[in-house]
Amino acid sequence: MSTENAVELGQAIYSKKVLSVYDLWVLGISNSFIWKCPTKTLRQEFKLHATRNHLDVGVGTGYYLDKCLSSENRRVALLDLNQNSLDSAAARVSRFQPEKYRANVLEQLNLECEAFDSISINFLFHCMPGSLEEKSVLFENLMPYLNNDGVLFGSTILSEGATRSFAAKKLMSIYHKKGIFGNQNDSLSDLERGLNRYFKHVNIKTIGCVAVFSAKGKK
């Protein structure tokens, strides 16, 4: 299967039906009991790093934007390849009048917009095909849209370099076979190398089998 086809397969799973149960299954059950990284931890990270000029990449249902951003005036933008996700997230945070951009972040972007002070990438890497070293090209593609003093942060589920329970291994295996996950070889060391290639200051911690990261200081 080509990388392009694998990308399409990975994002196509997010139908309206799947998105309707995403928060319950992924954020309510899987994060706490399978990946062992409670969603409340990821909410705290989002609140810590998100600014009033923010771009969310791989938007899912818009959960973090909805739960973590205050109602004050702010700029919010959404970037995703899946139109269902864009529409769902945009509707959920309509109070911010979000900008919407449909694009594949693994390819060079041509967004006609000003740069952002923060960019979030939650639970996106493990849905993409290829190694983390290859997928780290998305950092390069996002660099033009991050201000020099801005922060990029997010999370991803790892196969190597983090603690995986028996349940996590089994569920990942199922997701790999269905083309939902592409993280068979995703390692903590590859994530570190990818971030350090583009940023001066990198922080990564593992909680269960999830890597939670933030990076500042564009190189």
C-alpha positions as CSV (number, residue, x, y, z in Angstrom):
1,M,0.0,0.0,0.0
2,S,1.3,3.4,-0.9
3,T,1.9,6.1,1.8
4,E,-0.8,8.2,0.2
5,N,-3.4,5.4,0.3
6,A,-2.4,4.5,3.9
7,V,-2.9,8.2,4.9
8,E,-6.4,8.1,3.3
9,L,-7.2,4.8,5.0
10,G,-6.1,6.1,8.4
11,Q,-8.2,9.3,8.3
12,A,-11.2,7.7,6.6
13,I,-12.2,5.8,9.8
14,Y,-13.4,9.0,11.3
15,S,-16.9,8.9,10.0
16,K,-19.8,10.8,11.6
17,K,-20.8,7.5,13.4
18,V,-17.3,6.9,14.8
19,L,-16.9,10.6,15.9
20,S,-20.2,10.2,17.8
21,V,-18.6,7.7,20.1
22,Y,-15.0,8.9,20.0
23,D,-15.1,10.9,23.2
24,L,-16.6,8.0,25.2
25,W,-14.4,5.2,23.8
26,V,-11.1,7.0,23.3
27,L,-11.2,9.8,25.9
28,G,-13.4,8.1,28.4
29,I,-12.3,4.5,28.4
30,S,-9.1,3.8,26.3
31,N,-7.0,6.6,27.7
32,S,-7.5,5.7,31.3
33,F,-7.8,1.9,31.1
34,I,-5.8,0.8,28.1
35,W,-3.2,3.5,27.2
36,K,-2.9,4.4,30.9
37,C,-2.8,8.2,30.3
38,P,-6.0,9.8,31.7
39,T,-7.6,12.4,29.5
40,K,-7.5,14.9,32.4
41,T,-3.7,14.8,32.1
42,L,-3.9,15.8,28.5
43,R,-6.4,18.5,29.3
44,Q,-3.9,20.0,31.8
45,E,-1.2,20.0,29.2
46,F,-3.5,21.7,26.7
47,K,-4.5,24.4,29.2
48,L,-0.8,25.0,30.0
49,H,0.3,25.5,26.5
50,A,-2.6,26.8,24.4
51,T,-2.5,30.5,23.7
52,R,-5.1,33.0,22.4
53,N,-3.7,32.5,18.9
54,H,-3.9,28.7,18.4
55,L,-3.9,26.1,15.7
56,D,-5.2,22.5,16.4
57,V,-3.9,19.9,14.0
58,G,-5.7,16.5,13.8
59,V,-8.8,17.9,15.5
60,G,-10.9,14.8,16.3
61,T,-14.1,16.0,17.8
62,G,-12.8,19.3,19.0
63,Y,-12.9,18.0,22.6
64,Y,-9.7,19.8,23.9
65,L,-10.6,23.1,22.3
66,D,-14.1,22.9,23.8
67,K,-13.0,21.9,27.3
68,C,-9.8,23.7,27.7
69,L,-10.2,27.1,26.1
70,S,-11.9,30.0,28.0
71,S,-14.6,32.0,26.3
72,E,-12.5,35.1,26.0
73,N,-11.8,36.5,22.5
74,R,-9.2,34.4,20.8
75,R,-8.1,33.1,17.4
76,V,-8.7,29.4,16.9
77,A,-7.9,27.4,13.7
78,L,-8.5,23.8,12.7
79,L,-6.3,21.7,10.4
80,D,-7.3,18.2,9.4
81,L,-7.5,16.0,6.3
82,N,-10.9,14.6,7.3
83,Q,-13.9,16.8,6.5
84,N,-16.1,15.1,9.1
85,S,-13.6,15.9,11.8
86,L,-13.3,19.5,10.7
87,D,-17.1,20.0,10.6
88,S,-17.6,18.3,13.9
89,A,-14.9,20.3,15.7
90,A,-16.0,23.6,14.1
91,A,-19.6,23.1,15.2
92,R,-18.5,22.3,18.7
93,V,-16.4,25.4,19.1
94,S,-18.5,27.7,16.9
95,R,-18.3,30.3,19.6
96,F,-14.7,31.0,18.5
97,Q,-15.6,31.3,14.8
98,P,-12.7,29.0,13.9
99,E,-10.8,29.0,10.7
100,K,-10.9,25.7,8.9
101,Y,-8.1,24.2,6.8
102,R,-8.3,20.8,5.1
103,A,-4.9,19.5,4.2
104,N,-2.5,16.6,4.7
105,V,0.1,17.8,7.2
106,L,2.6,15.2,5.8
107,E,2.8,17.3,2.7
108,Q,4.0,20.9,2.2
109,L,1.2,23.2,3.3
110,N,-0.1,26.3,1.5
111,L,-2.3,27.9,4.2
112,E,-3.1,31.5,3.5
113,C,-3.0,32.7,7.0
114,E,-0.9,34.4,9.6
115,A,1.3,32.4,12.0
116,F,0.2,31.1,15.4
117,D,1.6,31.3,18.9
118,S,0.7,27.7,19.7
119,I,0.1,24.6,17.7
120,S,-1.3,21.3,19.2
121,I,-0.9,17.8,17.7
122,N,-2.8,15.3,19.9
123,F,-3.1,11.7,19.0
124,L,-2.2,12.2,15.4
125,F,1.2,10.6,14.8
126,H,0.0,7.1,15.7
127,C,-2.7,7.3,13.1
128,M,-0.2,8.0,10.3
129,P,1.7,5.5,8.3
130,G,5.5,5.2,8.3
131,S,8.1,5.6,11.0
132,L,8.2,8.5,13.4
133,E,11.3,9.7,11.7
134,E,9.4,9.9,8.4
135,K,6.3,11.4,10.0
136,S,8.4,14.1,11.7
137,V,8.3,15.9,8.4
138,L,5.1,17.5,9.7
139,F,7.2,19.6,12.0
140,E,9.0,21.1,9.0
141,N,5.6,21.6,7.3
142,L,4.2,23.5,10.3
143,M,7.3,25.7,11.0
144,P,6.1,28.5,8.7
145,Y,2.9,28.8,10.7
146,L,4.5,28.9,14.2
147,N,5.8,32.2,15.4
148,N,9.4,32.3,16.5
149,D,8.5,32.4,20.2
150,G,5.6,30.0,19.8
151,V,5.1,26.5,21.3
152,L,4.2,23.2,19.6
153,F,2.8,20.5,21.9
154,G,0.9,17.3,21.8
155,S,0.8,13.6,22.5
156,T,1.0,10.3,20.7
157,I,0.8,6.6,21.5
158,L,4.1,4.7,21.3
159,S,5.0,1.1,20.6
160,E,8.6,1.4,21.8
161,G,10.1,3.4,24.7
162,A,7.0,3.4,26.8
163,T,5.1,1.0,29.0
164,R,2.5,-1.0,27.2
165,S,0.0,-3.2,29.0
166,F,-1.2,-6.5,27.6
167,A,-4.5,-4.8,26.7
168,A,-2.6,-2.0,25.0
169,K,-0.6,-4.4,22.9
170,K,-3.7,-6.4,21.9
171,L,-5.7,-3.3,20.9
172,M,-2.8,-1.8,19.0
173,S,-2.5,-5.1,17.0
174,I,-6.2,-4.9,16.1
175,Y,-5.9,-1.2,15.1
176,H,-2.8,-2.0,13.0
177,K,-4.6,-4.7,11.1
178,K,-7.5,-2.4,10.4
179,G,-5.2,0.4,9.3
180,I,-6.4,2.7,12.1
181,F,-3.0,2.9,13.7
182,G,0.4,3.1,11.9
183,N,2.6,3.2,15.0
184,Q,4.1,-0.3,14.8
185,N,7.7,1.2,15.0
186,D,7.0,4.5,16.7
187,S,9.6,4.9,19.4
188,L,10.4,7.5,22.1
189,S,13.9,8.0,20.6
190,D,12.6,8.8,17.1
191,L,10.2,11.3,18.6
192,E,13.0,12.9,20.5
193,R,15.2,13.1,17.4
194,G,12.4,14.6,15.3
195,L,11.6,17.3,17.8
196,N,15.3,18.1,18.4
197,R,15.8,18.5,14.7
198,Y,13.5,21.5,14.6
199,F,13.5,22.9,18.2
200,K,16.0,24.1,20.7
201,H,14.0,23.3,23.8
202,V,12.2,20.0,24.0
203,N,10.3,18.3,26.8
204,I,8.9,14.8,26.6
205,K,7.4,12.6,29.3
206,T,5.8,9.2,29.0
207,I,2.6,8.3,30.8
208,G,1.6,4.7,30.3
209,C,2.3,4.2,26.5
210,V,1.6,7.8,25.7
211,A,4.3,10.4,25.0
212,V,3.4,13.9,26.0
213,F,5.6,16.6,24.4
214,S,6.2,20.3,24.1
215,A,8.8,22.2,22.1
216,K,9.9,25.8,21.7
217,G,12.7,27.8,20.1
218,K,12.6,27.2,16.3
219,K,16.0,26.3,14.9
